[in-house]
Amino acid sequence: MDARIDYSAEDSLTFFLENKDVFLYNKAKIDYDKMKLESGFMTVNFDTKTLFAEGVKDSTDTIVQAPIFKEGNAEYKSVCDGIEYTVT
């Protein structure tokens, strides 16, 4: 990853140094270069340069905080289980 990656989550961040993974929980956000990603749960693997985002279920078993991917002027809202993005 050539540019700086900024990430945050409302609940918590968990780092797994041996795997170079970060897990972000609840209102997770990533801002990398011209790309932004938001979702209920997200992982970042700094070794494979892969981002994964998915929504979370609320108390009624409904998916909330579904992934929203933005790059430049384009915005995509996930209607599936999740989004995987590899940084090039």
Secondary structure as GFF3:
##gff-version 3
##sequence-region A 1 88
A	DSSP	beta_strand	5	8	.	.	.	ID=ss1
A	DSSP	beta_strand	12	16	.	.	.	ID=ss2
A	DSSP	beta_strand	21	32	.	.	.	ID=ss3
A	DSSP	beta_strand	35	45	.	.	.	ID=ss4
A	DSSP	beta_strand	50	54	.	.	.	ID=ss5
A	DSSP	beta_strand	56	57	.	.	.	ID=ss6
A	DSSP	beta_strand	63	64	.	.	.	ID=ss7
A	DSSP	beta_strand	68	71	.	.	.	ID=ss8
A	DSSP	beta_strand	74	77	.	.	.	ID=ss9
A	DSSP	beta_strand	82	86	.	.	.	ID=ss10
###
